[in-house]
Amino acid sequence: MSTRDYPRIVTPPPGPKGQAIVAKDAEYTSTSYIKEYPLVVSHGRGAMIEDVDGNRFIDFMAGIAVASTGYAAPSVVKAVQDAAGDFFSMCATDFYYDKLSRLAERLAHVAPGQSKKRVFFTNSGTEAVEGAIKLVRNSTGRKDMIAFKGAFHGRSYGAMSLTSSKAKQRGSFGPFLPGVHHIPYPNAYRLNTQGEEVGAYVIKQINELFERHVAPTDIAAIFIEPFLGEGGYIIPPKSFMVALRALCDQHGILLVFDEIQSGAGRSGHMWAADYFDVEPDVLLTAKGIASGMPLGAIIAKESVMKWPHGSHGSTYGGNPVCCAAALATLDLLEGGLIDNARVMGARLKAGMEALAQKYEVIGDVRGVGLFIGVEFVEDRQTKKPAKQLVADLEMAAFKRGLLLLPCGQSVIRLAPPLVVDEYDIDTGLAILDECLAALTQARD
């Protein structure tokens, strides 16, 4: 394992240049921005980020799972530059161009299942969710939808109506879309159930909803993150997804997989759906599918995507520059990055499991591929979330050159670029070990 010139901290972040940018940002940008910690990015290469003061970090969060092929992947950069030299946009709703048609074909072919697919392009994941709401209502003639507690589907009104992650994401913004019903996500750790039982419990909750509150013939679709993202990085039992597919088939309900965070190779499969061997009726993607360029897509069975001409459109969705990035991204994913995610994910998960044996504050380590959640608790008996510890760990790691991001109640999500190697994984684990040693000693 080679020694590299990162991570390195040459001045406590943010340094002088970073402080000036933070101050300007604080004065002029929207108060809604969260700003997790004062990282002021200059550039990146692979899994390394450098800030404006010359500090270098190992990135274990990839800009919320966006930088799938790493920062400044040469083939993606070239594809973007070449496409930008031709033309930026020509409204795919009204006209044709080769890159969009080729990308639609590739996404249709790599989508899970054997059914013929069609693709609609958006600018973001949230737009894909909004379009999917229209699509499932149009396709079924039904109006109501089921979503899950803990879910994050976006911040525009339809997507926000499905979202149930944090109250502050919805507070003061209502009323929301009517006819959205939330049920518990199959989170075995928080529902205090064992293994396969959690899936049966959630299916029972859906059936009780049908018995007491809404007829299944009124439900257009069930929207689910097959791996729960913002809500805590939860992996449901495979049997649950199989049962959910069967329940939807029984009642003529469409199954929508929101793979905006879990797709594009992150799981060590092209899609989380492939991990479950379940074919959704609609799959939504964004984030890593174009290596961070603003592109989303609704990939649906042809039998579902049958809305009439002009019923939905987008001026910029699927613009040629973003399509070029996505085509290059798919080349890299299929050329070895998916396999790397599986191998390096196993190494990272094993390393975290070893740390869990060492530190009682780690309540759970879970994940598939490079989609790993580490739950921190005050004690393992009560499972009380250790929220302050997570905040302290995030900052301690940042000061030592490791970028982390929380989710759920007290979870650190580990979602690095899919290009990470043994050096990145082992160095990041060593920093986590150092941080946890210091923080738990201070608690004692």
N, C-alpha and C positions, 0 to 999 in steps of 0.2 A: 504494500500500500504506500503510494507516494506521498511526500510532503508537499503542500501547496501554499500559495501566498494568501490563503483565506482559511478560516476567518482571521481577521486582524482588526484591532481597535487602536487607532493612532491618536484619537482624542475622544473623550467621553461623548457619546451621541446624545443630542445633536450638537455638533461642533458649531463654530461661528457662522459658517455659511448656512448650515441647517437651521440655526436659530433665526436668522434673518428671514428665511423662507417661511418658517412656522409662524413668525410674527405677521408677515404679510397675509398669509392664509387666514389667520385668526381674524384679521381686520376686514377682509373682503369676501370670504366665501360663506356659503349658507351655514346657519347654525345647526342644521340637521346632520351635517357630517359627523361621523363618530370619532375618527382619528385615534386608532387603537394605541399607538405609541409614536414618538417623534422620529419615525424613519423618513428621511428625505432622500429619495432615490435619485441617483445620477444615471446608472446603467447597470446592466447585468450580463453575465455570460454563464450559460448552463444553469447550475443550481446556486450560483453566486450572485449576490446583489452588492453593489458598491454605492455608498451614499455620497453626497456632495462634498463631504469633508475627508474622503478617502478611506473611511471605515468599510470593511468588507464582511459580509455575513453569509452564512449558509442558510438557504431559504427552505424551511420546512412547511410553508403554507402556500407558496406559489400564487400569491395574489388572490387568495380564496379559490384555489384549484384551477386557476386560469392558465398559468404558464406551463401547459402540458409538455411541450417539447423543450422546455428550458428557455432561458432568456437569450435572445438574438441568435436563435438557431439559424445557421447560414442558409440553408435551403429555403426556409420560410422567409427570411429577410429578402433573399434574391427574388422569390416569387412575388412578394409585395412590391418591390422596386420595379420589377418588369411590368407588372400589371398597372401600377401607377403611371408608368410612362406611356401606356396606351390610352386609358380613360378611367375616370373615377366612378362614374355612374351613368346608367341609361335606363333606369326604372324597369326592372324585370316584370312588373305587373303588365306592362304594355309592349315591351320589345324583347328581343332574343339576344343572347350572347353565349358563346361556347362554354366559358368557365362555369356558368350557372348550370347549364344542362349537364355537363360532365359531373359536377359535384352532386347534383340531384340523383343522377344515375348511380354514383358510387355509394351515396348514403342509403339509397333504396336497396342496394345489393348487400351492404354490410349490416343492415337493420336486422334485429332478431326475428327468427321465424321464417316460414316458407311463403307466406302470403305476399302477393305483389304490393309494393308500396308506392306512394306518391309523397312529394316533399314540398312544403311551403317554407320560404326563408324569411327570417325576421332579423332585427338588429340586436336582439338580446334575448335572454332567457325569459324575462318577464313578458315580453311581447309574444313569445312562443306560447306561454301559458294563456295569455289573453286570447290569442287566436284559437287555441285548443278549446277554450270555453265556448266560443262561437261554433266551432266545428262540431263538437259533440252534441250541442243542442240542435244544430241543423241536421245532423245525421240521424238522430233518434226521434226528433220531434218532442222530446222531453225537456224539462227545465231544471230539475233539482240535481245537485251534485253532492258527493260525499268526499270529504278530505279528512286529514288526520291531525290530532293534537300534536304539537311540536313541529308541524310542517312549515317550511318556508318556500313560497312559490313566487314571491316578488312583492313590489310595493305599489303597483297601480291598482285600480279599484277591483277589477275582477280577480287578479292574482292575490291582492290583499284580503279579499273575502275568503279565499282558500287558505291563506296563511294563518297559522296558529302557533307561532313560535314565542314571541314576546309581546306583552301587552302594549309596550311603547311603540311597536310597529303599527298598531291599529288605533291606539288611544286618540280620541278627539277627531277622528277622520270619518266616522260613520255618518249615515247608515251605509251598510254594505249590500252586496247582492243578496236578495232573498233566496231561500231554497238551498243554502249550503249547510250541510250537517257534518259536524266534527265528531270523530270517535277516537279512542286511544290508539296510539301507534304500538305495534308489537315490540315493546321494549322490555325484555325479560328482566333487565337489571332493576328498572324502576317500578315495574308492576309486581315484583316479588313472586314471579312464577318461574318455573323451571323448564328450560329447553323448549320442546315442542308444545308445551301447554299454553304458552303465551299466544301462539297463533290460533289455537282453538278458542281461547278467551276472546280474542278480537273478532273472530268470525261470529261468535255468539253475540257480541255487542252489535254487529251489523244486523243480524237477524232480529234482535230485539227492537232495533230502530225500525225495521220493516213492520213489526207487529204492532208497535205502539205509536209511531210518529209519522211515517211516510211510507206509502206503498212503493214496492220496488219498481212498479211500472211507471212511477214518476221520476225515477233516477236516470239521468242521461249517462253519467259516468262516475267512476271512482278515480280520483286523482291521488297518486301516491308517489313519494320518493322511495324507490326500491331499497336504497340505502338512505336513511334519514341523515341530512346534512346539518344545517344550522341547529336543528333540534337536539343534537348530541352524538352524531356519528354512530348510528345504531344499524346493525345488520340483523334483519328478521330471519327466522327459521325458513329454510327452503319450503317446508311443508305448508307454511302460511301462504306463500305466494301461489303455490299450486292450488290451494283451497280458494284463494281469492279469485283466481282465474276461473275456477269452476263455478263459483257463486255468480260472477258476472255473466258467464255463459248461460247459466240457469235462468236468469232474469232479463236477458237481453240488454245488459248494462255494459257500456264501453269501459275498458280498463286503460287508464292513461298513466304512463310511467314518466315522471319528471326526473330525467337523468342529466339535468343541467350541471350538477356537481359530481355525480357518480359515474357519468359516461366518459366517452373518448379515452378509453384505455386505463382509466384510473384504478379499476378493480383488478387489473391483470387479465381482463377480458375487454373486448371492444365496448360492451355495455354490461351494466349490472344485471340486466335481463338475461344475458348469457350465463351468468353465474347461477341463476335460478332455473334456467332452461324453460322460461316462460315467455310467450310472445304477447306483448301488449297490443291493444288496438291502435294506440297512439303513443309515440315516444317523442319526448321533447329534449333537445340538446342545445347547448350554447357553451359559454366559458372556454374549455380547453379544445373544442372542436376546431377552432381556428387559431390556436396558440395565443389567444388574448385579443385578437382582432374582433370588432363588434359584429358578431354573427350568431344567430340562433336558427333553429329549424324545427318544424313540426314534421315528423315522419309518421305517416299513417297508412293503414291498410287502404288499398284502392277502394274497397267496399265502404269505407268510412269517409274518405276524402272525395266527396262527390258534390260539394257545394257549388252553386251556379256561378257562371262568369260574373265578375264584378262584385261578388258578395264579400270578398276580402282582398286586401292588397297592401302594398308597402312601397313607398318611393325608394328607400335605400336598402331594404332587406335583400340580402344576396347580391350586394354590389360586387363588381368584378375583383376589386382589390381584396376584399374579405374572402371571396370564393377562392382566389389564388392561394391565400394563406391556408385555407381549409384543405385544399387539394394537397399542398405540401405537407400539412400536418398528418393527413391520412397516410401519405407515403411513409412518414417516419414512424407512425404508430404501427403500421403493418410490417415495417421493416425491422422491428426489434424492440421498440419502446414498450409495447404491451407486455412482451416477455420480461423485459427489465423491471417493469412495475411489479410483476408477480414475484420475481426473485428478490429484488431489493425490498419489497414490502414484507416478505417473509423474514428477511434479516432484521428489518426495523421492528417488526412486531415481536420477534424473539428477544431482541435487545430490551424492549420495553417490559416484556414479561419478566426478564431477569431483574430489572429495576424494581418491579412490583414485589419481587421476593425480598428485596432489600428495604423498601420503604412502605410502611403501613398506610401512608396517605394515598397510595394508588389503589383505588377500589376495583378497577376493571380495566382490562386492555382488550380491545376488540377491533376487528377490521378485516378487510380483504384487499389484497394488493396494497397500493399506496393510498388507501382510504382507511385510516386508523384513528380510533378514538381512545383517549386515555382519561378515565374518570377519576377525579380526585375527591377524597372524602375526609371528613373530620375523624371518623372511625368506621371500620368495615362492618360493624354490627348494625348501627343505625343507618348507615349509608348517607349521613347528613352531608350535603354538598359543601366542599371546601372552596367557597367562592373567592375569598381573599387570597388563599394560597395560590390559586390559578392566576390571579392578577399579579401576585408577587413573582411567581415563576416566569410568567411572560416577560416581565421587565428585567428580571435577573438574567434570563437567557439573551435578551436583546443587548444588554450591556456587555455580554461575553461573546457576541457575534453569531447568535442563532435566532432566526425569526420564527415565532410561533403565533398561533391564533386560537382563541377559545371558541367554544360553542356550547349549546345546551346550558345546564345549570352550573356545572363545574368540570368541563371537559376541555382538554387540549386536543385539537384536531391536528393530525400529522398527515399533510397532503402535499408533499414536496413535488417539484417538477419530476416528470417521469424519467429524466436523464440522470438522476442521482446514482452514485456508485458507492462502492464499499467505503471509500474515504469519507464521503459526505455523511453516510449513515453512521459510521463508527465515531466520527468526530462530533456529530450532533448528539449522539447518545452520551458521549463523554461529558459534553457541556451540560446536558440534562442531569447527569449524575452529580456533577459538581454543584449545580444550582440546588438540587434537592437536598444534598448533604448540608449545604449552608442554611437553607430555609428550615429544614426540620430541626437542625441543631438550635437555631434561634427560637423555634417554637417550644422546644424542651427547656 
